[in-house]
Amino acid sequence: MINRLVLVYLVFSLLIAGLVLGGSAAASSPQSAGVATSAARNAAIVATTVAVLKETSQIRELTIIRPVKSGAQTRTDIERMVVKNLDHQTTPAEMHATEVALKKFGLVPAHFQYRPFVIKLLTEQVAGYYDTKAQQFYLADWIELEGQKPVMAHELTHALQDQHFNLRRFEEWPKGDSDAEMAAHALIEGDATLAMSLYMARNPLVALAFMRSLGSTTSSSKNFDSAPRALRESLVFPYEQGMEWATRVYKKGGWPMVSQAFAKLPQSTEQILHPDKYFASEAPVKISLPEVGNVLGSGWKKVDYDVNGEWGYYLVLDEFLKAPTESKRAAAGWAGDRYAIYESPATGRVAILQLTAWDTVEDARDFYEAYVKRTERRYEGAQSFELFTEKEAAGKEFKAFQTNEGNVVIELRNDRVLIVEGVPGKVETKALLTMLWK
Protein backbone atom coordinates (compact mmCIF):
# COMPACT_ATOMS: atom_id res chain seq x y z
CA MET A 1 0.00 0.00 0.00
CA ILE A 2 2.57 2.58 1.08
CA ASN A 3 4.97 1.49 -1.61
CA ARG A 4 2.37 1.60 -4.36
CA LEU A 5 1.95 5.33 -3.70
CA VAL A 6 5.26 6.02 -5.32
CA LEU A 7 5.04 3.52 -8.10
CA VAL A 8 2.50 5.66 -9.89
CA TYR A 9 5.12 8.40 -9.89
CA LEU A 10 8.00 6.25 -10.93
CA VAL A 11 6.49 4.89 -14.11
CA PHE A 12 7.26 8.36 -15.43
CA SER A 13 10.89 8.16 -14.30
CA LEU A 14 10.64 11.51 -12.56
CA LEU A 15 13.53 13.28 -10.87
CA ILE A 16 12.99 15.11 -7.61
CA ALA A 17 16.56 16.36 -7.81
CA GLY A 18 16.33 19.05 -5.17
CA LEU A 19 14.93 16.57 -2.65
CA VAL A 20 17.73 14.09 -3.23
CA LEU A 21 20.36 16.78 -2.80
CA GLY A 22 18.80 18.28 0.29
CA GLY A 23 16.94 21.28 -1.09
CA SER A 24 13.47 21.94 -2.41
CA ALA A 25 12.55 21.02 -5.96
CA ALA A 26 13.34 24.21 -7.84
CA ALA A 27 12.08 25.88 -10.95
CA SER A 28 12.68 29.32 -12.39
CA SER A 29 9.77 31.08 -13.98
CA PRO A 30 9.72 31.26 -17.80
CA GLN A 31 10.51 34.97 -17.59
CA SER A 32 13.54 34.55 -15.35
CA ALA A 33 14.81 31.69 -17.49
CA GLY A 34 15.06 34.10 -20.39
CA VAL A 35 14.01 31.64 -23.07
CA ALA A 36 13.65 33.54 -26.34
CA THR A 37 11.39 31.19 -28.24
CA SER A 38 10.09 27.67 -28.02
CA ALA A 39 11.99 26.70 -31.16
CA ALA A 40 15.26 28.04 -29.79
CA ARG A 41 14.64 26.28 -26.51
CA ASN A 42 14.05 22.94 -28.21
CA ALA A 43 17.12 23.35 -30.40
CA ALA A 44 19.25 24.03 -27.34
CA ILE A 45 17.84 20.99 -25.55
CA VAL A 46 18.51 18.75 -28.55
CA ALA A 47 22.13 19.90 -28.80
CA THR A 48 22.69 19.59 -25.06
CA THR A 49 21.09 16.14 -25.00
CA VAL A 50 23.63 14.82 -27.51
CA ALA A 51 26.56 16.08 -25.40
CA VAL A 52 25.18 14.99 -22.02
CA LEU A 53 24.14 11.58 -23.35
CA LYS A 54 27.66 10.95 -24.63
CA GLU A 55 29.25 11.84 -21.29
CA THR A 56 26.63 9.97 -19.27
CA SER A 57 27.24 6.89 -21.41
CA GLN A 58 30.93 7.05 -20.54
CA ILE A 59 30.26 7.55 -16.82
CA ARG A 60 27.62 4.83 -16.58
CA GLU A 61 29.56 2.45 -18.86
CA LEU A 62 26.55 1.75 -21.07
CA THR A 63 26.91 2.21 -24.81
CA ILE A 64 24.50 4.38 -26.78
CA ILE A 65 22.48 1.96 -28.90
CA ARG A 66 20.40 4.70 -30.53
CA PRO A 67 20.08 8.50 -30.26
CA VAL A 68 17.57 9.87 -27.75
CA LYS A 69 14.98 12.33 -28.97
CA SER A 70 14.41 15.30 -26.66
CA GLY A 71 12.38 18.45 -26.25
CA ALA A 72 10.68 20.85 -23.85
CA GLN A 73 7.24 20.63 -22.29
CA THR A 74 5.07 23.24 -20.62
CA ARG A 75 3.45 22.70 -17.25
CA THR A 76 0.18 22.08 -19.08
CA ASP A 77 1.85 19.41 -21.23
CA ILE A 78 3.28 17.75 -18.16
CA GLU A 79 -0.03 17.78 -16.31
CA ARG A 80 -1.66 16.20 -19.36
CA MET A 81 1.03 13.51 -19.33
CA VAL A 82 0.56 12.88 -15.61
CA VAL A 83 -3.20 12.43 -15.98
CA LYS A 84 -2.80 10.21 -19.05
CA ASN A 85 -0.33 7.92 -17.34
CA LEU A 86 -2.28 7.78 -14.10
CA ASP A 87 -5.36 6.71 -16.03
CA HIS A 88 -3.33 4.14 -17.96
CA GLN A 89 -1.51 2.69 -14.96
CA THR A 90 -4.30 2.68 -12.37
CA THR A 91 -8.01 1.98 -12.53
CA PRO A 92 -10.53 4.04 -10.55
CA ALA A 93 -10.97 1.02 -8.28
CA GLU A 94 -7.23 0.90 -7.57
CA MET A 95 -7.17 4.63 -6.86
CA HIS A 96 -10.06 4.18 -4.46
CA ALA A 97 -8.36 1.24 -2.76
CA THR A 98 -5.17 3.25 -2.20
CA GLU A 99 -7.10 6.15 -0.71
CA VAL A 100 -9.07 3.80 1.56
CA ALA A 101 -5.87 2.10 2.71
CA LEU A 102 -4.13 5.39 3.43
CA LYS A 103 -7.00 6.55 5.56
CA LYS A 104 -7.45 3.27 7.43
CA PHE A 105 -3.74 3.05 8.26
CA GLY A 106 -4.06 6.60 9.61
CA LEU A 107 -1.53 8.06 7.18
CA VAL A 108 -3.72 10.80 5.69
CA PRO A 109 -6.63 12.90 6.99
CA ALA A 110 -10.18 11.64 6.57
CA HIS A 111 -10.92 14.33 3.95
CA PHE A 112 -7.81 13.56 1.84
CA GLN A 113 -8.43 13.02 -1.90
CA TYR A 114 -5.62 10.96 -3.36
CA ARG A 115 -5.91 11.36 -7.14
CA PRO A 116 -6.20 15.16 -7.43
CA PHE A 117 -3.41 15.60 -4.89
CA VAL A 118 -1.08 13.28 -6.81
CA ILE A 119 -1.70 15.21 -10.02
CA LYS A 120 -0.91 18.54 -8.36
CA LEU A 121 2.16 17.14 -6.63
CA LEU A 122 3.67 15.60 -9.74
CA THR A 123 2.98 18.61 -11.93
CA GLU A 124 4.74 20.79 -9.36
CA GLN A 125 7.75 18.54 -8.80
CA VAL A 126 8.76 17.23 -12.20
CA ALA A 127 11.93 18.76 -13.64
CA GLY A 128 12.35 16.33 -16.51
CA TYR A 129 11.38 12.81 -17.44
CA TYR A 130 12.13 10.01 -19.85
CA ASP A 131 9.12 8.56 -21.62
CA THR A 132 9.70 4.83 -22.15
CA LYS A 133 6.89 4.56 -24.69
CA ALA A 134 8.12 7.38 -26.94
CA GLN A 135 11.78 6.72 -25.96
CA GLN A 136 12.13 10.47 -25.61
CA PHE A 137 13.47 12.83 -22.96
CA TYR A 138 11.57 15.96 -21.95
CA LEU A 139 12.75 18.91 -19.87
CA ALA A 140 10.34 21.35 -18.24
CA ASP A 141 10.36 24.56 -20.25
CA TRP A 142 10.39 26.84 -17.21
CA ILE A 143 13.80 25.61 -16.06
CA GLU A 144 17.08 27.28 -17.06
CA LEU A 145 18.99 24.84 -19.26
CA GLU A 146 22.61 25.12 -18.11
CA GLY A 147 21.78 24.43 -14.50
CA GLN A 148 19.68 21.41 -15.41
CA LYS A 149 22.35 19.29 -17.06
CA PRO A 150 22.43 17.03 -13.96
CA VAL A 151 18.69 16.45 -14.43
CA MET A 152 19.45 15.51 -18.02
CA ALA A 153 22.22 13.14 -16.91
CA HIS A 154 19.76 11.43 -14.57
CA GLU A 155 17.00 11.06 -17.15
CA LEU A 156 19.40 10.06 -19.92
CA THR A 157 20.68 7.32 -17.62
CA HIS A 158 17.08 6.07 -17.76
CA ALA A 159 17.29 6.18 -21.55
CA LEU A 160 20.46 4.05 -21.45
CA GLN A 161 18.83 1.67 -18.96
CA ASP A 162 15.89 1.36 -21.30
CA GLN A 163 18.09 0.61 -24.29
CA HIS A 164 19.97 -2.12 -22.42
CA PHE A 165 17.48 -3.49 -19.88
CA ASN A 166 13.98 -2.59 -21.21
CA LEU A 167 12.33 -0.39 -18.59
CA ARG A 168 8.86 -0.98 -19.98
CA ARG A 169 8.85 -4.41 -18.37
CA PHE A 170 8.50 -2.65 -15.00
CA GLU A 171 5.30 -0.86 -16.01
CA GLU A 172 3.09 -3.97 -15.95
CA TRP A 173 4.13 -5.37 -12.59
CA PRO A 174 1.97 -8.19 -11.23
CA LYS A 175 -0.58 -6.96 -8.71
CA GLY A 176 -0.15 -7.75 -5.06
CA ASP A 177 3.57 -7.24 -4.41
CA SER A 178 4.26 -3.55 -4.57
CA ASP A 179 7.09 -3.89 -2.02
CA ALA A 180 9.12 -5.83 -4.59
CA GLU A 181 8.06 -3.34 -7.25
CA MET A 182 9.27 -0.49 -5.04
CA ALA A 183 12.62 -2.23 -4.69
CA ALA A 184 12.95 -2.54 -8.47
CA HIS A 185 12.25 1.16 -8.87
CA ALA A 186 14.80 1.97 -6.19
CA LEU A 187 17.31 0.16 -8.40
CA ILE A 188 16.24 2.22 -11.42
CA GLU A 189 16.28 5.58 -9.65
CA GLY A 190 19.26 4.81 -7.41
CA ASP A 191 21.34 3.87 -10.44
CA ALA A 192 20.37 7.10 -12.23
CA THR A 193 20.93 9.26 -9.15
CA LEU A 194 24.40 7.77 -8.62
CA ALA A 195 25.26 8.43 -12.28
CA MET A 196 24.01 12.00 -11.87
CA SER A 197 26.19 12.54 -8.80
CA LEU A 198 29.27 11.28 -10.68
CA TYR A 199 28.36 13.55 -13.60
CA MET A 200 28.32 16.54 -11.25
CA ALA A 201 31.62 15.50 -9.69
CA ARG A 202 33.17 15.59 -13.18
CA ASN A 203 31.55 18.94 -13.98
CA PRO A 204 31.84 21.19 -10.90
CA LEU A 205 30.75 24.36 -12.75
CA VAL A 206 27.61 22.60 -13.95
CA ALA A 207 27.01 21.35 -10.40
CA LEU A 208 27.38 24.92 -9.14
CA ALA A 209 24.86 26.19 -11.71
CA PHE A 210 22.51 23.39 -10.68
CA MET A 211 22.74 24.32 -7.01
CA ARG A 212 22.17 27.98 -7.88
CA SER A 213 19.05 27.03 -9.79
CA LEU A 214 17.79 25.23 -6.69
CA GLY A 215 18.17 28.36 -4.63
CA SER A 216 16.91 30.99 -7.08
CA THR A 217 13.36 29.85 -7.57
CA THR A 218 10.13 31.77 -7.77
CA SER A 219 8.14 28.55 -7.62
CA SER A 220 7.47 26.90 -4.28
CA SER A 221 7.09 23.25 -3.36
CA LYS A 222 3.89 23.89 -1.48
CA ASN A 223 2.20 20.66 -2.60
CA PHE A 224 5.20 18.57 -1.60
CA ASP A 225 5.56 20.45 1.68
CA SER A 226 1.88 19.97 2.50
CA ALA A 227 1.82 16.30 1.48
CA PRO A 228 1.22 13.74 4.24
CA ARG A 229 4.49 12.41 5.56
CA ALA A 230 4.01 8.92 4.10
CA LEU A 231 3.74 10.36 0.61
CA ARG A 232 6.72 12.69 1.01
CA GLU A 233 9.06 10.04 2.38
CA SER A 234 7.92 7.37 -0.04
CA LEU A 235 8.40 9.73 -2.98
CA VAL A 236 12.02 10.31 -1.96
CA PHE A 237 12.76 6.66 -1.07
CA PRO A 238 13.74 5.36 -4.55
CA TYR A 239 16.16 8.27 -5.04
CA GLU A 240 17.68 8.55 -1.59
CA GLN A 241 17.71 4.97 -0.31
CA GLY A 242 18.04 3.77 -3.89
CA MET A 243 21.22 5.78 -4.35
CA GLU A 244 22.68 4.47 -1.09
CA TRP A 245 21.93 0.93 -2.23
CA ALA A 246 23.35 1.50 -5.73
CA THR A 247 26.48 3.01 -4.20
CA ARG A 248 27.01 -0.12 -2.10
CA VAL A 249 26.57 -2.33 -5.14
CA TYR A 250 28.88 -0.10 -7.20
CA LYS A 251 31.60 -0.23 -4.54
CA LYS A 252 31.33 -4.01 -4.41
CA GLY A 253 31.36 -4.75 -8.13
CA GLY A 254 31.45 -1.54 -10.15
CA TRP A 255 28.94 -0.65 -12.88
CA PRO A 256 28.88 -4.26 -14.17
CA MET A 257 27.34 -5.39 -10.88
CA VAL A 258 24.80 -2.55 -10.96
CA SER A 259 23.88 -3.62 -14.50
CA GLN A 260 23.58 -7.25 -13.40
CA ALA A 261 21.00 -6.13 -10.84
CA PHE A 262 18.54 -5.55 -13.69
CA ALA A 263 18.62 -9.33 -14.17
CA LYS A 264 18.92 -10.19 -10.47
CA LEU A 265 16.41 -7.67 -9.12
CA PRO A 266 16.26 -6.66 -5.46
CA GLN A 267 13.20 -8.45 -4.11
CA SER A 268 12.10 -6.19 -1.27
CA THR A 269 12.61 -2.82 0.34
CA GLU A 270 14.37 -4.81 3.05
CA GLN A 271 17.07 -5.67 0.51
CA ILE A 272 17.33 -1.99 -0.45
CA LEU A 273 17.64 -0.85 3.16
CA HIS A 274 20.07 -3.68 3.99
CA PRO A 275 22.23 -4.38 0.89
CA ASP A 276 23.91 -7.34 2.58
CA LYS A 277 20.55 -9.12 2.41
CA TYR A 278 20.52 -8.49 -1.35
CA PHE A 279 24.04 -9.86 -1.70
CA ALA A 280 23.00 -12.90 0.35
CA SER A 281 19.84 -13.35 -1.78
CA GLU A 282 17.65 -13.36 1.34
CA ALA A 283 14.25 -13.72 -0.27
CA PRO A 284 11.02 -12.59 1.42
CA VAL A 285 8.66 -15.14 2.95
CA LYS A 286 5.55 -15.47 0.79
CA ILE A 287 2.32 -15.21 2.78
CA SER A 288 -1.30 -15.59 1.76
CA LEU A 289 -4.58 -14.82 3.49
CA PRO A 290 -7.92 -16.60 3.05
CA GLU A 291 -11.03 -14.88 1.75
CA VAL A 292 -13.07 -13.74 4.78
CA GLY A 293 -15.57 -11.24 3.36
CA ASN A 294 -18.49 -13.50 4.30
CA VAL A 295 -17.27 -13.63 7.91
CA LEU A 296 -17.18 -9.83 8.16
CA GLY A 297 -20.77 -9.60 6.99
CA SER A 298 -23.08 -9.16 4.05
CA GLY A 299 -21.75 -6.82 1.36
CA TRP A 300 -18.16 -6.65 2.58
CA LYS A 301 -15.72 -6.70 -0.34
CA LYS A 302 -11.96 -7.08 -0.57
CA VAL A 303 -10.64 -3.89 -2.20
CA ASP A 304 -6.89 -4.37 -1.73
CA TYR A 305 -4.41 -7.23 -1.25
CA ASP A 306 -0.73 -6.40 -1.05
CA VAL A 307 2.61 -6.34 0.81
CA ASN A 308 3.78 -3.47 3.02
CA GLY A 309 7.39 -4.56 3.42
CA GLU A 310 9.95 -3.20 5.85
CA TRP A 311 9.71 0.34 4.50
CA GLY A 312 5.94 0.34 4.65
CA TYR A 313 5.88 -0.87 8.23
CA TYR A 314 8.42 1.73 9.28
CA LEU A 315 6.05 4.43 7.99
CA VAL A 316 2.96 2.78 9.48
CA LEU A 317 4.61 2.58 12.90
CA ASP A 318 6.33 5.93 12.98
CA GLU A 319 3.28 7.90 11.89
CA PHE A 320 2.15 7.44 15.49
CA LEU A 321 5.26 6.49 17.46
CA LYS A 322 7.14 9.59 16.28
CA ALA A 323 10.40 7.83 17.15
CA PRO A 324 12.26 6.91 13.94
CA THR A 325 14.98 4.89 15.64
CA GLU A 326 12.44 2.79 17.51
CA SER A 327 10.23 2.37 14.44
CA LYS A 328 13.14 1.37 12.20
CA ARG A 329 14.31 -1.18 14.75
CA ALA A 330 10.83 -2.66 15.04
CA ALA A 331 10.49 -2.96 11.25
CA ALA A 332 14.04 -4.14 10.60
CA GLY A 333 13.43 -7.82 11.32
CA TRP A 334 10.77 -8.06 8.60
CA ALA A 335 10.75 -11.34 6.67
CA GLY A 336 7.42 -11.12 4.83
CA ASP A 337 3.82 -9.97 5.11
CA ARG A 338 0.45 -9.87 3.45
CA TYR A 339 -2.47 -7.58 4.14
CA ALA A 340 -6.04 -7.46 2.88
CA ILE A 341 -8.43 -4.53 3.11
CA TYR A 342 -12.18 -5.03 3.16
CA GLU A 343 -14.81 -2.36 2.77
CA SER A 344 -18.54 -2.27 3.41
CA PRO A 345 -19.99 0.14 0.82
CA ALA A 346 -23.28 0.22 2.70
CA THR A 347 -21.76 1.50 5.94
CA GLY A 348 -18.40 2.92 4.84
CA ARG A 349 -16.64 0.71 7.40
CA VAL A 350 -13.16 -0.61 6.57
CA ALA A 351 -11.21 -3.56 8.03
CA ILE A 352 -7.53 -4.43 7.64
CA LEU A 353 -6.18 -7.95 8.10
CA GLN A 354 -2.40 -8.39 8.32
CA LEU A 355 -0.21 -11.44 8.78
CA THR A 356 3.50 -10.73 9.19
CA ALA A 357 6.59 -12.96 9.42
CA TRP A 358 9.85 -11.99 11.12
CA ASP A 359 13.44 -13.20 11.03
CA THR A 360 13.47 -14.26 14.68
CA VAL A 361 11.11 -14.62 17.61
CA GLU A 362 12.74 -11.55 19.14
CA ASP A 363 12.11 -9.52 15.96
CA ALA A 364 8.46 -10.57 16.04
CA ARG A 365 8.15 -9.45 19.64
CA ASP A 366 9.74 -6.07 18.88
CA PHE A 367 7.20 -5.49 16.11
CA TYR A 368 4.31 -6.77 18.24
CA GLU A 369 5.12 -4.41 21.08
CA ALA A 370 5.61 -1.47 18.71
CA TYR A 371 2.31 -2.15 16.95
CA VAL A 372 0.47 -2.37 20.27
CA LYS A 373 1.87 1.02 21.21
CA ARG A 374 0.95 2.39 17.78
CA THR A 375 -2.61 1.10 18.17
CA GLU A 376 -3.04 2.80 21.53
CA ARG A 377 -2.01 6.08 19.91
CA ARG A 378 -3.79 5.51 16.61
CA TYR A 379 -7.27 5.10 18.11
CA GLU A 380 -8.24 7.76 20.59
CA GLY A 381 -10.13 6.26 23.49
CA ALA A 382 -9.18 2.66 22.64
CA GLN A 383 -10.23 0.32 25.46
CA SER A 384 -8.67 -3.07 26.19
CA PHE A 385 -11.06 -5.98 26.52
CA GLU A 386 -10.86 -9.70 27.21
CA LEU A 387 -11.37 -11.53 23.94
CA PHE A 388 -10.68 -15.03 25.29
CA THR A 389 -11.73 -16.82 28.43
CA GLU A 390 -8.98 -17.48 30.92
CA LYS A 391 -8.70 -21.05 29.68
CA GLU A 392 -8.64 -20.00 26.00
CA ALA A 393 -6.04 -17.31 26.68
CA ALA A 394 -3.57 -19.77 28.21
CA GLY A 395 -0.40 -19.81 26.14
CA LYS A 396 -1.55 -16.95 23.91
CA GLU A 397 0.03 -13.52 23.70
CA PHE A 398 -2.34 -10.90 22.37
CA LYS A 399 -3.91 -7.50 22.90
CA ALA A 400 -7.53 -6.70 22.05
CA PHE A 401 -9.01 -3.21 21.86
CA GLN A 402 -12.44 -1.74 21.28
CA THR A 403 -12.18 1.43 19.18
CA ASN A 404 -14.56 3.82 17.45
CA GLU A 405 -13.61 2.08 14.19
CA GLY A 406 -14.23 -1.48 15.33
CA ASN A 407 -12.27 -4.10 17.24
CA VAL A 408 -8.50 -4.41 16.94
CA VAL A 409 -6.63 -7.60 17.87
CA ILE A 410 -2.86 -8.09 17.73
CA GLU A 411 -1.58 -11.60 18.38
CA LEU A 412 2.00 -12.88 18.61
CA ARG A 413 2.85 -16.50 17.81
CA ASN A 414 6.53 -17.40 17.64
CA ASP A 415 7.97 -15.46 14.68
CA ARG A 416 4.63 -14.23 13.34
CA VAL A 417 2.24 -11.44 14.25
CA LEU A 418 -1.41 -11.34 13.17
CA ILE A 419 -3.33 -8.06 13.22
CA VAL A 420 -7.01 -7.39 12.56
CA GLU A 421 -8.35 -3.83 12.65
CA GLY A 422 -11.82 -2.45 12.13
CA VAL A 423 -13.70 -5.67 12.81
CA PRO A 424 -17.39 -4.97 13.52
CA GLY A 425 -18.41 -5.82 17.09
CA LYS A 426 -21.03 -8.32 15.94
CA VAL A 427 -18.43 -10.42 14.08
CA GLU A 428 -17.17 -13.57 15.79
CA THR A 429 -13.59 -12.32 16.14
CA LYS A 430 -12.20 -15.55 17.54
CA ALA A 431 -13.47 -17.50 14.53
CA LEU A 432 -11.93 -14.90 12.22
CA LEU A 433 -8.55 -15.22 13.92
CA THR A 434 -8.69 -19.02 13.63
CA MET A 435 -9.29 -18.73 9.88
CA LEU A 436 -6.43 -16.29 9.40
CA TRP A 437 -3.93 -18.39 11.33
CA LYS A 438 -4.52 -21.47 9.17
Disulfide bonds with the S-S distance in Angstrom:
none
